[in-house]
Each structure stands twice: as structure tokens, then as C-alpha cells.
Amino acid sequence: MRVMREAGITTTRIAGRNRYVRLRRDELDARFPGLLDALFKSLP
């Protein structure tokens, strides 16, 4: 998680004692075009 946060491809929202981590899809697509689409296509 730290590596992804430092690379700027995730964002973290803190709500009370919880942390919600979300992928920054636009950043991920800019760095690795087509990666997420290929991963999602491989899911059953």
C-alpha cells in the first residue's frame, strides 16, 4: 500500500478510525495504459 500511495496511484480518505483507499484510475491509466481493462476482462 505504501508503494502505491507514494507512486500517487491511490488516494486515502480518513473517516473516524477508518481509512478508505481508492485507486486513482486516471493516474494508473496514464502510467500503464490498458492495464486495468486487461485485468477486468480476465475476470470470470
mmCIF entry with sequence, helices, sheets and N, C-alpha, C, O atoms, coordinates in Angstrom:
data_MODEL
# 
_entry.id   MODEL 
# 
_entity.id                         1 
_entity.type                       polymer 
_entity.pdbx_number_of_molecules   1 
# 
_entity_poly.entity_id                      1 
_entity_poly.type                           'polypeptide(L)' 
_entity_poly.nstd_linkage                   no 
_entity_poly.nstd_monomer                   no 
_entity_poly.pdbx_seq_one_letter_code       MRVMREAGITTTRIAGRNRYVRLRRDELDARFPGLLDALFKSLP 
_entity_poly.pdbx_seq_one_letter_code_can   MRVMREAGITTTRIAGRNRYVRLRRDELDARFPGLLDALFKSLP 
_entity_poly.pdbx_strand_id                 A 
# 
loop_
_entity_poly_seq.entity_id 
_entity_poly_seq.num 
_entity_poly_seq.mon_id 
_entity_poly_seq.hetero 
1 1  MET n 
1 2  ARG n 
1 3  VAL n 
1 4  MET n 
1 5  ARG n 
1 6  GLU n 
1 7  ALA n 
1 8  GLY n 
1 9  ILE n 
1 10 THR n 
1 11 THR n 
1 12 THR n 
1 13 ARG n 
1 14 ILE n 
1 15 ALA n 
1 16 GLY n 
1 17 ARG n 
1 18 ASN n 
1 19 ARG n 
1 20 TYR n 
1 21 VAL n 
1 22 ARG n 
1 23 LEU n 
1 24 ARG n 
1 25 ARG n 
1 26 ASP n 
1 27 GLU n 
1 28 LEU n 
1 29 ASP n 
1 30 ALA n 
1 31 ARG n 
1 32 PHE n 
1 33 PRO n 
1 34 GLY n 
1 35 LEU n 
1 36 LEU n 
1 37 ASP n 
1 38 ALA n 
1 39 LEU n 
1 40 PHE n 
1 41 LYS n 
1 42 SER n 
1 43 LEU n 
1 44 PRO n 
# 
_struct_asym.id          A 
_struct_asym.entity_id   1 
# 
loop_
_struct_conf.conf_type_id 
_struct_conf.id 
_struct_conf.pdbx_PDB_helix_id 
_struct_conf.beg_label_comp_id 
_struct_conf.beg_label_asym_id 
_struct_conf.beg_label_seq_id 
_struct_conf.pdbx_beg_PDB_ins_code 
_struct_conf.end_label_comp_id 
_struct_conf.end_label_asym_id 
_struct_conf.end_label_seq_id 
_struct_conf.pdbx_end_PDB_ins_code 
_struct_conf.beg_auth_comp_id 
_struct_conf.beg_auth_asym_id 
_struct_conf.beg_auth_seq_id 
_struct_conf.end_auth_comp_id 
_struct_conf.end_auth_asym_id 
_struct_conf.end_auth_seq_id 
_struct_conf.pdbx_PDB_helix_class 
_struct_conf.details 
_struct_conf.pdbx_PDB_helix_length 
HELX_P HELX_P1 AA1 ARG A 2  ? ALA A 7  ? ARG A 2  ALA A 7  1 ? 6 
HELX_P HELX_P2 AA2 ARG A 25 ? ARG A 31 ? ARG A 25 ARG A 31 1 ? 7 
HELX_P HELX_P3 AA3 LEU A 35 ? LYS A 41 ? LEU A 35 LYS A 41 1 ? 7 
# 
_struct_conf_type.id          HELX_P 
_struct_conf_type.criteria    ? 
_struct_conf_type.reference   ? 
# 
_struct_sheet.id               AA1 
_struct_sheet.type             ? 
_struct_sheet.number_strands   2 
_struct_sheet.details          ? 
# 
_struct_sheet_order.sheet_id     AA1 
_struct_sheet_order.range_id_1   1 
_struct_sheet_order.range_id_2   2 
_struct_sheet_order.offset       ? 
_struct_sheet_order.sense        anti-parallel 
# 
loop_
_struct_sheet_range.sheet_id 
_struct_sheet_range.id 
_struct_sheet_range.beg_label_comp_id 
_struct_sheet_range.beg_label_asym_id 
_struct_sheet_range.beg_label_seq_id 
_struct_sheet_range.pdbx_beg_PDB_ins_code 
_struct_sheet_range.end_label_comp_id 
_struct_sheet_range.end_label_asym_id 
_struct_sheet_range.end_label_seq_id 
_struct_sheet_range.pdbx_end_PDB_ins_code 
_struct_sheet_range.beg_auth_comp_id 
_struct_sheet_range.beg_auth_asym_id 
_struct_sheet_range.beg_auth_seq_id 
_struct_sheet_range.end_auth_comp_id 
_struct_sheet_range.end_auth_asym_id 
_struct_sheet_range.end_auth_seq_id 
AA1 1 THR A 10 ? ALA A 15 ? THR A 10 ALA A 15 
AA1 2 ASN A 18 ? LEU A 23 ? ASN A 18 LEU A 23 
# 
loop_
_atom_site.group_PDB 
_atom_site.id 
_atom_site.type_symbol 
_atom_site.label_atom_id 
_atom_site.label_alt_id 
_atom_site.label_comp_id 
_atom_site.label_asym_id 
_atom_site.label_entity_id 
_atom_site.label_seq_id 
_atom_site.pdbx_PDB_ins_code 
_atom_site.Cartn_x 
_atom_site.Cartn_y 
_atom_site.Cartn_z 
_atom_site.occupancy 
_atom_site.B_iso_or_equiv 
_atom_site.pdbx_formal_charge 
_atom_site.auth_seq_id 
_atom_site.auth_comp_id 
_atom_site.auth_asym_id 
_atom_site.auth_atom_id 
_atom_site.pdbx_PDB_model_num 
ATOM 1   N N  . MET A 1 1  ? 0.816   -1.176  0.000   1.00 0.00 ? 1  MET A N  1 
ATOM 2   C CA . MET A 1 1  ? 0.000   0.000   0.000   1.00 0.00 ? 1  MET A CA 1 
ATOM 3   C C  . MET A 1 1  ? 0.875   1.260   0.000   1.00 0.00 ? 1  MET A C  1 
ATOM 4   O O  . MET A 1 1  ? 0.563   2.237   -0.682  1.00 0.00 ? 1  MET A O  1 
ATOM 5   N N  . ARG A 1 2  ? 1.944   1.231   0.751   1.00 0.00 ? 2  ARG A N  1 
ATOM 6   C CA . ARG A 1 2  ? 2.816   2.407   0.818   1.00 0.00 ? 2  ARG A CA 1 
ATOM 7   C C  . ARG A 1 2  ? 3.412   2.726   -0.543  1.00 0.00 ? 2  ARG A C  1 
ATOM 8   O O  . ARG A 1 2  ? 3.490   3.891   -0.932  1.00 0.00 ? 2  ARG A O  1 
ATOM 9   N N  . VAL A 1 3  ? 3.828   1.708   -1.260  1.00 0.00 ? 3  VAL A N  1 
ATOM 10  C CA . VAL A 1 3  ? 4.438   1.913   -2.577  1.00 0.00 ? 3  VAL A CA 1 
ATOM 11  C C  . VAL A 1 3  ? 3.427   2.547   -3.533  1.00 0.00 ? 3  VAL A C  1 
ATOM 12  O O  . VAL A 1 3  ? 3.762   3.467   -4.280  1.00 0.00 ? 3  VAL A O  1 
ATOM 13  N N  . MET A 1 4  ? 2.205   2.057   -3.507  1.00 0.00 ? 4  MET A N  1 
ATOM 14  C CA . MET A 1 4  ? 1.177   2.626   -4.382  1.00 0.00 ? 4  MET A CA 1 
ATOM 15  C C  . MET A 1 4  ? 0.842   4.060   -3.979  1.00 0.00 ? 4  MET A C  1 
ATOM 16  O O  . MET A 1 4  ? 0.658   4.919   -4.841  1.00 0.00 ? 4  MET A O  1 
ATOM 17  N N  . ARG A 1 5  ? 0.763   4.323   -2.670  1.00 0.00 ? 5  ARG A N  1 
ATOM 18  C CA . ARG A 1 5  ? 0.495   5.686   -2.201  1.00 0.00 ? 5  ARG A CA 1 
ATOM 19  C C  . ARG A 1 5  ? 1.610   6.628   -2.620  1.00 0.00 ? 5  ARG A C  1 
ATOM 20  O O  . ARG A 1 5  ? 1.340   7.722   -3.116  1.00 0.00 ? 5  ARG A O  1 
ATOM 21  N N  . GLU A 1 6  ? 2.859   6.220   -2.429  1.00 0.00 ? 6  GLU A N  1 
ATOM 22  C CA . GLU A 1 6  ? 4.000   7.060   -2.792  1.00 0.00 ? 6  GLU A CA 1 
ATOM 23  C C  . GLU A 1 6  ? 4.098   7.260   -4.307  1.00 0.00 ? 6  GLU A C  1 
ATOM 24  O O  . GLU A 1 6  ? 4.608   8.280   -4.770  1.00 0.00 ? 6  GLU A O  1 
ATOM 25  N N  . ALA A 1 7  ? 3.612   6.291   -5.068  1.00 0.00 ? 7  ALA A N  1 
ATOM 26  C CA . ALA A 1 7  ? 3.621   6.418   -6.528  1.00 0.00 ? 7  ALA A CA 1 
ATOM 27  C C  . ALA A 1 7  ? 2.491   7.318   -7.017  1.00 0.00 ? 7  ALA A C  1 
ATOM 28  O O  . ALA A 1 7  ? 2.473   7.717   -8.182  1.00 0.00 ? 7  ALA A O  1 
ATOM 29  N N  . GLY A 1 8  ? 1.554   7.636   -6.138  1.00 0.00 ? 8  GLY A N  1 
ATOM 30  C CA . GLY A 1 8  ? 0.469   8.536   -6.491  1.00 0.00 ? 8  GLY A CA 1 
ATOM 31  C C  . GLY A 1 8  ? -0.702  7.887   -7.204  1.00 0.00 ? 8  GLY A C  1 
ATOM 32  O O  . GLY A 1 8  ? -1.500  8.573   -7.843  1.00 0.00 ? 8  GLY A O  1 
ATOM 33  N N  . ILE A 1 9  ? -0.812  6.563   -7.099  1.00 0.00 ? 9  ILE A N  1 
ATOM 34  C CA . ILE A 1 9  ? -1.917  5.907   -7.797  1.00 0.00 ? 9  ILE A CA 1 
ATOM 35  C C  . ILE A 1 9  ? -3.065  5.537   -6.859  1.00 0.00 ? 9  ILE A C  1 
ATOM 36  O O  . ILE A 1 9  ? -4.043  4.927   -7.291  1.00 0.00 ? 9  ILE A O  1 
ATOM 37  N N  . THR A 1 10 ? -2.955  5.898   -5.589  1.00 0.00 ? 10 THR A N  1 
ATOM 38  C CA . THR A 1 10 ? -4.065  5.699   -4.665  1.00 0.00 ? 10 THR A CA 1 
ATOM 39  C C  . THR A 1 10 ? -4.341  6.997   -3.928  1.00 0.00 ? 10 THR A C  1 
ATOM 40  O O  . THR A 1 10 ? -3.492  7.885   -3.846  1.00 0.00 ? 10 THR A O  1 
ATOM 41  N N  . THR A 1 11 ? -5.539  7.082   -3.399  1.00 0.00 ? 11 THR A N  1 
ATOM 42  C CA . THR A 1 11 ? -5.913  8.191   -2.539  1.00 0.00 ? 11 THR A CA 1 
ATOM 43  C C  . THR A 1 11 ? -6.551  7.601   -1.289  1.00 0.00 ? 11 THR A C  1 
ATOM 44  O O  . THR A 1 11 ? -7.247  6.589   -1.369  1.00 0.00 ? 11 THR A O  1 
ATOM 45  N N  . THR A 1 12 ? -6.325  8.214   -0.153  1.00 0.00 ? 12 THR A N  1 
ATOM 46  C CA . THR A 1 12 ? -6.843  7.707   1.113   1.00 0.00 ? 12 THR A CA 1 
ATOM 47  C C  . THR A 1 12 ? -7.749  8.744   1.748   1.00 0.00 ? 12 THR A C  1 
ATOM 48  O O  . THR A 1 12 ? -7.405  9.921   1.851   1.00 0.00 ? 12 THR A O  1 
ATOM 49  N N  . ARG A 1 13 ? -8.916  8.279   2.171   1.00 0.00 ? 13 ARG A N  1 
ATOM 50  C CA . ARG A 1 13 ? -9.866  9.136   2.880   1.00 0.00 ? 13 ARG A CA 1 
ATOM 51  C C  . ARG A 1 13 ? -10.007 8.584   4.285   1.00 0.00 ? 13 ARG A C  1 
ATOM 52  O O  . ARG A 1 13 ? -10.253 7.392   4.467   1.00 0.00 ? 13 ARG A O  1 
ATOM 53  N N  . ILE A 1 14 ? -9.851  9.448   5.281   1.00 0.00 ? 14 ILE A N  1 
ATOM 54  C CA . ILE A 1 14 ? -9.966  9.041   6.670   1.00 0.00 ? 14 ILE A CA 1 
ATOM 55  C C  . ILE A 1 14 ? -11.331 9.466   7.187   1.00 0.00 ? 14 ILE A C  1 
ATOM 56  O O  . ILE A 1 14 ? -11.724 10.626  7.063   1.00 0.00 ? 14 ILE A O  1 
ATOM 57  N N  . ALA A 1 15 ? -12.046 8.514   7.767   1.00 0.00 ? 15 ALA A N  1 
ATOM 58  C CA . ALA A 1 15 ? -13.350 8.779   8.360   1.00 0.00 ? 15 ALA A CA 1 
ATOM 59  C C  . ALA A 1 15 ? -13.363 8.142   9.745   1.00 0.00 ? 15 ALA A C  1 
ATOM 60  O O  . ALA A 1 15 ? -13.553 6.934   9.885   1.00 0.00 ? 15 ALA A O  1 
ATOM 61  N N  . GLY A 1 16 ? -13.161 8.960   10.749  1.00 0.00 ? 16 GLY A N  1 
ATOM 62  C CA . GLY A 1 16 ? -13.081 8.426   12.108  1.00 0.00 ? 16 GLY A CA 1 
ATOM 63  C C  . GLY A 1 16 ? -11.849 7.565   12.257  1.00 0.00 ? 16 GLY A C  1 
ATOM 64  O O  . GLY A 1 16 ? -10.727 8.020   12.033  1.00 0.00 ? 16 GLY A O  1 
ATOM 65  N N  . ARG A 1 17 ? -12.065 6.315   12.638  1.00 0.00 ? 17 ARG A N  1 
ATOM 66  C CA . ARG A 1 17 ? -10.933 5.389   12.802  1.00 0.00 ? 17 ARG A CA 1 
ATOM 67  C C  . ARG A 1 17 ? -10.682 4.562   11.549  1.00 0.00 ? 17 ARG A C  1 
ATOM 68  O O  . ARG A 1 17 ? -9.780  3.725   11.535  1.00 0.00 ? 17 ARG A O  1 
ATOM 69  N N  . ASN A 1 18 ? -11.458 4.779   10.506  1.00 0.00 ? 18 ASN A N  1 
ATOM 70  C CA . ASN A 1 18 ? -11.341 4.001   9.264   1.00 0.00 ? 18 ASN A CA 1 
ATOM 71  C C  . ASN A 1 18 ? -10.563 4.767   8.210   1.00 0.00 ? 18 ASN A C  1 
ATOM 72  O O  . ASN A 1 18 ? -10.580 5.998   8.172   1.00 0.00 ? 18 ASN A O  1 
ATOM 73  N N  . ARG A 1 19 ? -9.884  4.020   7.357   1.00 0.00 ? 19 ARG A N  1 
ATOM 74  C CA . ARG A 1 19 ? -9.194  4.574   6.194   1.00 0.00 ? 19 ARG A CA 1 
ATOM 75  C C  . ARG A 1 19 ? -9.713  3.860   4.964   1.00 0.00 ? 19 ARG A C  1 
ATOM 76  O O  . ARG A 1 19 ? -9.728  2.630   4.899   1.00 0.00 ? 19 ARG A O  1 
ATOM 77  N N  . TYR A 1 20 ? -10.139 4.649   3.990   1.00 0.00 ? 20 TYR A N  1 
ATOM 78  C CA . TYR A 1 20 ? -10.657 4.103   2.742   1.00 0.00 ? 20 TYR A CA 1 
ATOM 79  C C  . TYR A 1 20 ? -9.668  4.431   1.641   1.00 0.00 ? 20 TYR A C  1 
ATOM 80  O O  . TYR A 1 20 ? -9.377  5.599   1.383   1.00 0.00 ? 20 TYR A O  1 
ATOM 81  N N  . VAL A 1 21 ? -9.149  3.390   0.987   1.00 0.00 ? 21 VAL A N  1 
ATOM 82  C CA . VAL A 1 21 ? -8.149  3.560   -0.063  1.00 0.00 ? 21 VAL A CA 1 
ATOM 83  C C  . VAL A 1 21 ? -8.819  3.289   -1.399  1.00 0.00 ? 21 VAL A C  1 
ATOM 84  O O  . VAL A 1 21 ? -9.543  2.307   -1.566  1.00 0.00 ? 21 VAL A O  1 
ATOM 85  N N  . ARG A 1 22 ? -8.560  4.188   -2.355  1.00 0.00 ? 22 ARG A N  1 
ATOM 86  C CA . ARG A 1 22 ? -9.159  4.056   -3.675  1.00 0.00 ? 22 ARG A CA 1 
ATOM 87  C C  . ARG A 1 22 ? -8.075  4.265   -4.728  1.00 0.00 ? 22 ARG A C  1 
ATOM 88  O O  . ARG A 1 22 ? -7.196  5.111   -4.569  1.00 0.00 ? 22 ARG A O  1 
ATOM 89  N N  . LEU A 1 23 ? -8.150  3.479   -5.810  1.00 0.00 ? 23 LEU A N  1 
ATOM 90  C CA . LEU A 1 23 ? -7.218  3.662   -6.924  1.00 0.00 ? 23 LEU A CA 1 
ATOM 91  C C  . LEU A 1 23 ? -7.569  4.937   -7.667  1.00 0.00 ? 23 LEU A C  1 
ATOM 92  O O  . LEU A 1 23 ? -8.742  5.245   -7.874  1.00 0.00 ? 23 LEU A O  1 
ATOM 93  N N  . ARG A 1 24 ? -6.561  5.663   -8.060  1.00 0.00 ? 24 ARG A N  1 
ATOM 94  C CA . ARG A 1 24 ? -6.754  6.835   -8.915  1.00 0.00 ? 24 ARG A CA 1 
ATOM 95  C C  . ARG A 1 24 ? -6.626  6.336   -10.348 1.00 0.00 ? 24 ARG A C  1 
ATOM 96  O O  . ARG A 1 24 ? -5.534  6.306   -10.916 1.00 0.00 ? 24 ARG A O  1 
ATOM 97  N N  . ARG A 1 25 ? -7.753  5.949   -10.916 1.00 0.00 ? 25 ARG A N  1 
ATOM 98  C CA . ARG A 1 25 ? -7.751  5.290   -12.218 1.00 0.00 ? 25 ARG A CA 1 
ATOM 99  C C  . ARG A 1 25 ? -7.103  6.137   -13.300 1.00 0.00 ? 25 ARG A C  1 
ATOM 100 O O  . ARG A 1 25 ? -6.386  5.606   -14.148 1.00 0.00 ? 25 ARG A O  1 
ATOM 101 N N  . ASP A 1 26 ? -7.339  7.443   -13.289 1.00 0.00 ? 26 ASP A N  1 
ATOM 102 C CA . ASP A 1 26 ? -6.750  8.292   -14.326 1.00 0.00 ? 26 ASP A CA 1 
ATOM 103 C C  . ASP A 1 26 ? -5.226  8.261   -14.264 1.00 0.00 ? 26 ASP A C  1 
ATOM 104 O O  . ASP A 1 26 ? -4.564  8.235   -15.302 1.00 0.00 ? 26 ASP A O  1 
ATOM 105 N N  . GLU A 1 27 ? -4.669  8.263   -13.060 1.00 0.00 ? 27 GLU A N  1 
ATOM 106 C CA . GLU A 1 27 ? -3.213  8.182   -12.910 1.00 0.00 ? 27 GLU A CA 1 
ATOM 107 C C  . GLU A 1 27 ? -2.695  6.810   -13.339 1.00 0.00 ? 27 GLU A C  1 
ATOM 108 O O  . GLU A 1 27 ? -1.659  6.707   -13.996 1.00 0.00 ? 27 GLU A O  1 
ATOM 109 N N  . LEU A 1 28 ? -3.415  5.773   -12.967 1.00 0.00 ? 28 LEU A N  1 
ATOM 110 C CA . LEU A 1 28 ? -2.999  4.413   -13.320 1.00 0.00 ? 28 LEU A CA 1 
ATOM 111 C C  . LEU A 1 28 ? -3.058  4.203   -14.825 1.00 0.00 ? 28 LEU A C  1 
ATOM 112 O O  . LEU A 1 28 ? -2.154  3.600   -15.403 1.00 0.00 ? 28 LEU A O  1 
ATOM 113 N N  . ASP A 1 29 ? -4.114  4.695   -15.465 1.00 0.00 ? 29 ASP A N  1 
ATOM 114 C CA . ASP A 1 29 ? -4.230  4.569   -16.925 1.00 0.00 ? 29 ASP A CA 1 
ATOM 115 C C  . ASP A 1 29 ? -3.159  5.381   -17.643 1.00 0.00 ? 29 ASP A C  1 
ATOM 116 O O  . ASP A 1 29 ? -2.681  4.977   -18.703 1.00 0.00 ? 29 ASP A O  1 
ATOM 117 N N  . ALA A 1 30 ? -2.781  6.522   -17.075 1.00 0.00 ? 30 ALA A N  1 
ATOM 118 C CA . ALA A 1 30 ? -1.740  7.343   -17.697 1.00 0.00 ? 30 ALA A CA 1 
ATOM 119 C C  . ALA A 1 30 ? -0.385  6.636   -17.647 1.00 0.00 ? 30 ALA A C  1 
ATOM 120 O O  . ALA A 1 30 ? 0.395   6.709   -18.596 1.00 0.00 ? 30 ALA A O  1 
ATOM 121 N N  . ARG A 1 31 ? -0.114  5.961   -16.545 1.00 0.00 ? 31 ARG A N  1 
ATOM 122 C CA . ARG A 1 31 ? 1.188   5.284   -16.395 1.00 0.00 ? 31 ARG A CA 1 
ATOM 123 C C  . ARG A 1 31 ? 1.225   3.923   -17.061 1.00 0.00 ? 31 ARG A C  1 
ATOM 124 O O  . ARG A 1 31 ? 2.249   3.522   -17.615 1.00 0.00 ? 31 ARG A O  1 
ATOM 125 N N  . PHE A 1 32 ? 0.095   3.205   -17.006 1.00 0.00 ? 32 PHE A N  1 
ATOM 126 C CA . PHE A 1 32 ? 0.028   1.849   -17.553 1.00 0.00 ? 32 PHE A CA 1 
ATOM 127 C C  . PHE A 1 32 ? -1.231  1.707   -18.400 1.00 0.00 ? 32 PHE A C  1 
ATOM 128 O O  . PHE A 1 32 ? -2.209  1.108   -17.953 1.00 0.00 ? 32 PHE A O  1 
ATOM 129 N N  . PRO A 1 33 ? -1.220  2.251   -19.616 1.00 0.00 ? 33 PRO A N  1 
ATOM 130 C CA . PRO A 1 33 ? -2.420  2.226   -20.461 1.00 0.00 ? 33 PRO A CA 1 
ATOM 131 C C  . PRO A 1 33 ? -2.927  0.812   -20.711 1.00 0.00 ? 33 PRO A C  1 
ATOM 132 O O  . PRO A 1 33 ? -2.175  -0.072  -21.121 1.00 0.00 ? 33 PRO A O  1 
ATOM 133 N N  . GLY A 1 34 ? -4.218  0.618   -20.456 1.00 0.00 ? 34 GLY A N  1 
ATOM 134 C CA . GLY A 1 34 ? -4.844  -0.668  -20.742 1.00 0.00 ? 34 GLY A CA 1 
ATOM 135 C C  . GLY A 1 34 ? -4.698  -1.718  -19.670 1.00 0.00 ? 34 GLY A C  1 
ATOM 136 O O  . GLY A 1 34 ? -5.282  -2.794  -19.802 1.00 0.00 ? 34 GLY A O  1 
ATOM 137 N N  . LEU A 1 35 ? -3.953  -1.465  -18.618 1.00 0.00 ? 35 LEU A N  1 
ATOM 138 C CA . LEU A 1 35 ? -3.713  -2.481  -17.590 1.00 0.00 ? 35 LEU A CA 1 
ATOM 139 C C  . LEU A 1 35 ? -5.006  -2.880  -16.889 1.00 0.00 ? 35 LEU A C  1 
ATOM 140 O O  . LEU A 1 35 ? -5.317  -4.068  -16.808 1.00 0.00 ? 35 LEU A O  1 
ATOM 141 N N  . LEU A 1 36 ? -5.752  -1.926  -16.389 1.00 0.00 ? 36 LEU A N  1 
ATOM 142 C CA . LEU A 1 36 ? -6.984  -2.262  -15.666 1.00 0.00 ? 36 LEU A CA 1 
ATOM 143 C C  . LEU A 1 36 ? -8.005  -2.915  -16.580 1.00 0.00 ? 36 LEU A C  1 
ATOM 144 O O  . LEU A 1 36 ? -8.687  -3.856  -16.172 1.00 0.00 ? 36 LEU A O  1 
ATOM 145 N N  . ASP A 1 37 ? -8.119  -2.432  -17.805 1.00 0.00 ? 37 ASP A N  1 
ATOM 146 C CA . ASP A 1 37 ? -9.053  -3.053  -18.745 1.00 0.00 ? 37 ASP A CA 1 
ATOM 147 C C  . ASP A 1 37 ? -8.694  -4.524  -18.986 1.00 0.00 ? 37 ASP A C  1 
ATOM 148 O O  . ASP A 1 37 ? -9.579  -5.378  -19.037 1.00 0.00 ? 37 ASP A O  1 
ATOM 149 N N  . ALA A 1 38 ? -7.415  -4.813  -19.132 1.00 0.00 ? 38 ALA A N  1 
ATOM 150 C CA . ALA A 1 38 ? -6.970  -6.190  -19.348 1.00 0.00 ? 38 ALA A CA 1 
ATOM 151 C C  . ALA A 1 38 ? -7.255  -7.053  -18.122 1.00 0.00 ? 38 ALA A C  1 
ATOM 152 O O  . ALA A 1 38 ? -7.652  -8.211  -18.254 1.00 0.00 ? 38 ALA A O  1 
ATOM 153 N N  . LEU A 1 39 ? -7.055  -6.494  -16.938 1.00 0.00 ? 39 LEU A N  1 
ATOM 154 C CA . LEU A 1 39 ? -7.324  -7.255  -15.716 1.00 0.00 ? 39 LEU A CA 1 
ATOM 155 C C  . LEU A 1 39 ? -8.804  -7.535  -15.562 1.00 0.00 ? 39 LEU A C  1 
ATOM 156 O O  . LEU A 1 39 ? -9.190  -8.648  -15.206 1.00 0.00 ? 39 LEU A O  1 
ATOM 157 N N  . PHE A 1 40 ? -9.641  -6.537  -15.826 1.00 0.00 ? 40 PHE A N  1 
ATOM 158 C CA . PHE A 1 40 ? -11.078 -6.735  -15.679 1.00 0.00 ? 40 PHE A CA 1 
ATOM 159 C C  . PHE A 1 40 ? -11.629 -7.700  -16.715 1.00 0.00 ? 40 PHE A C  1 
ATOM 160 O O  . PHE A 1 40 ? -12.573 -8.435  -16.425 1.00 0.00 ? 40 PHE A O  1 
ATOM 161 N N  . LYS A 1 41 ? -11.066 -7.715  -17.908 1.00 0.00 ? 41 LYS A N  1 
ATOM 162 C CA . LYS A 1 41 ? -11.512 -8.655  -18.941 1.00 0.00 ? 41 LYS A CA 1 
ATOM 163 C C  . LYS A 1 41 ? -11.178 -10.086 -18.566 1.00 0.00 ? 41 LYS A C  1 
ATOM 164 O O  . LYS A 1 41 ? -11.873 -11.013 -18.985 1.00 0.00 ? 41 LYS A O  1 
ATOM 165 N N  . SER A 1 42 ? -10.122 -10.283 -17.780 1.00 0.00 ? 42 SER A N  1 
ATOM 166 C CA . SER A 1 42 ? -9.710  -11.640 -17.422 1.00 0.00 ? 42 SER A CA 1 
ATOM 167 C C  . SER A 1 42 ? -10.551 -12.223 -16.286 1.00 0.00 ? 42 SER A C  1 
ATOM 168 O O  . SER A 1 42 ? -10.458 -13.419 -16.008 1.00 0.00 ? 42 SER A O  1 
ATOM 169 N N  . LEU A 1 43 ? -11.367 -11.401 -15.626 1.00 0.00 ? 43 LEU A N  1 
ATOM 170 C CA . LEU A 1 43 ? -12.218 -11.901 -14.549 1.00 0.00 ? 43 LEU A CA 1 
ATOM 171 C C  . LEU A 1 43 ? -13.386 -12.696 -15.125 1.00 0.00 ? 43 LEU A C  1 
ATOM 172 O O  . LEU A 1 43 ? -13.924 -12.349 -16.176 1.00 0.00 ? 43 LEU A O  1 
ATOM 173 N N  . PRO A 1 44 ? -13.770 -13.757 -14.434 1.00 0.00 ? 44 PRO A N  1 
ATOM 174 C CA . PRO A 1 44 ? -14.902 -14.560 -14.945 1.00 0.00 ? 44 PRO A CA 1 
ATOM 175 C C  . PRO A 1 44 ? -16.211 -13.827 -14.850 1.00 0.00 ? 44 PRO A C  1 
ATOM 176 O O  . PRO A 1 44 ? -17.249 -14.365 -15.237 1.00 0.00 ? 44 PRO A O  1 
# 
